[in-house]
């Protein structure tokens, strides 16, 4: 028979079992963190009507979208989890209670040009809080706490949550009569990290056509740094200029930083950073970015912000919200590349591999049943192979314990538990074996998935 | 602005939050059961090359498939989890250890005509054990144990795992010189439950064109029932007829039943049932069906069997396997329709809703942080609403505990914990509150997701 080559499309991540288990650990950790903050899980279809998904229309996204006909239907695959959320909230508005706090972890699709580290199918892990008409600023203040717990839960230590406020920026540009150039200025300022203030200033003059003193103003403003207290004190100096937007932004920033300690966020993991802006047309208040302090080249690993209208393409209702998103597939890929994924965790499919060495398997099967009831992930090796082949299978899988049942063990009513790392072997009852293995496995799995 | 109607495609399940939490419970329970048996989680792309996905080609499936072009690529959405597994094993053969035991729980796509209870996007929850060249019959013997644990884990009690063997059937048809009519006969016999033996016999004579005595033979064979021991004894009577296929099938059936008790499967949850066949061209040994004994109208909720060639369209390697699949979306839908989903479980997004009643929120936020660190899913109600509106929000979500912080509590350094069901209210430290709430929630959530 002619064979078809078994291949996976490029740009689609498909992991080997040990890596998949690491990825699952990451998913489980995020789910747990999000749930701790009272976000409810949501699952929306991967396929939506193209008309619904593209209600906002246009832009780069439309070119990347997977769109197709099925019968008379014009369909498309979701390219983020925000548009499906907007649809969901608009469609189920009457059945939801607001503030509506949901998390969704799922695959999204973008037909980008495939390249190393870029994926066409990737997981996003999003949380959003949606208000009905209004949404208190305190919801924005809580987000850094969710980010902090989510990343420390994964094992990350060296990261910083950077926060800014769009009203503050817009007010500042208004104050300087640069509102219509705000977009260009922000895109240029975005290069500060890469090319430094001198070159940014030159670009502001040459390309954005700003006067030198105005560009100086921008750079002075962006250079404001220090502790929250210091930054807020410097920003207070602008308050007297009387720009309402700026002053409202400043009040919001003050509110967002006020309860940081009570929210359990250490100050050294948080920074007001006036250079971040996060796109132009969507966010209206607080914006967030999160960087790994020793790997700034990775860019932001968790971003988001406050928006005023979640679902304006579907409903007249005002549904303001705040949300963040983690690009999980890319994060996992980058962590792997950097060697930052823990290799202490058990990545075998089972904790105990039962090796029967008698013809009748009753004792081996019964022991496996006891182990499983004792919470031990257990496989019985059923194949008729030499002992060496069985042990080599256990080794290749990285199984922590082999459980041997020969004639002796069967007649004594015990099992021999072999620690595959130390080589130590002890005879125990099946119930004792379950206890021993479960404790050892819990100890080994206490490590977080990210090591630094 | 003109609005687009926010709608979800028909045939796509989209749950409200409380139902979604029930569904997640089902997923978590199945993952845990599968992992207990040493199956490793796998995740393959939803999109595959159409050439790869349709290597086997043809049939009903091809008409239902979501297939489309993107650039030069001919793509398709997976319609089951078996073909992606075959591709995966063929593509990663050198990096896997055999037997390879994997589970996959994921969405698959079939563009069927939409109708009540039929879904175009639905979850399958599959396990398979794949051997390299050979695979011991004991792997087939273990499957009922996985099924038993998976369903009891979900809370189902009244179900029966029905097992048959394709070699036994094929041997029987050979014995009766009916091999080329085997397919037709099996499809007719499949109606036994619905129309009874008399009408089946008539169909066998009228439509399958069998001689009356031959059709009698078939019905006699299919009518064999009883305990495993009784059924096997009746089948032994056919052994002397010397059909090799039949006798091999019988030996396999004996092996599959031999260790049932050691595997922890009660005999009353298991039955040899000679009427089940599970399709024609794929399965080659043991076949499984699982029925809810008080809801036979639902049909099989977990089916599968032994096959000889997993990946023959991709590789010359012989990769025999055994697997089962649960159609989760449909099962969830049917359980809901039948009122069999537990309503004891907490379906609120949080276990504790913190209600601050002072202007400064430090104490409320700090209390929430303590609750979260104590393992309590906690939301702080930040909106400026009247007390009644806050309590009504807690009620609508079904939150089990409200945690109140007024002036008194703040000055005493305590919180008031209100049990929303009993109305009972006590003052405790935040740490004590965490302990109390966690215990109460664990107790309430001890219920299984399915009630019977």
Interface residues (C-beta under 8 A of the other chain):
Chain A: X1 X3 X4 X5 X6 X7 X8 X9 X12 X13 X14 X15 X16 X17 X20 X21 X23 X24 X35 X36 X37 X38 X39 X40 X41 X42 X43 X44 X45 X46 X47 X48 X49 X51 X52 X55 X66 X68 X69 X70 X71 X73 X75 X86 X87 X88 X90 X91 X92 X95 X96 X97 X99 X101 X102 X107 X109 X111 X120 X121 X131 X134 X135 X136 X138 X139 X142 X145 X149 X259 X262 X263 X264 X311 X312 X313 X314 X315 X316 X349 X350 X353 X361 X362 X365 X366 X369 X372 X373 X375 X376 X377 X378 X379 X380 X382 X383 X384 X393 X396 X397
Chain B: X1 X3 X4 X5 X6 X7 X8 X9 X12 X13 X14 X15 X16 X17 X20 X21 X23 X24 X35 X36 X37 X38 X39 X40 X41 X42 X43 X44 X45 X46 X47 X48 X49 X51 X52 X55 X66 X68 X69 X70 X71 X73 X75 X86 X87 X88 X90 X91 X92 X95 X96 X97 X99 X101 X102 X107 X109 X111 X120 X121 X131 X134 X135 X136 X138 X139 X142 X145 X149 X259 X262 X263 X264 X311 X312 X313 X314 X315 X316 X349 X350 X353 X361 X362 X365 X366 X369 X372 X373 X375 X376 X377 X378 X379 X380 X382 X383 X384 X393 X396 X397
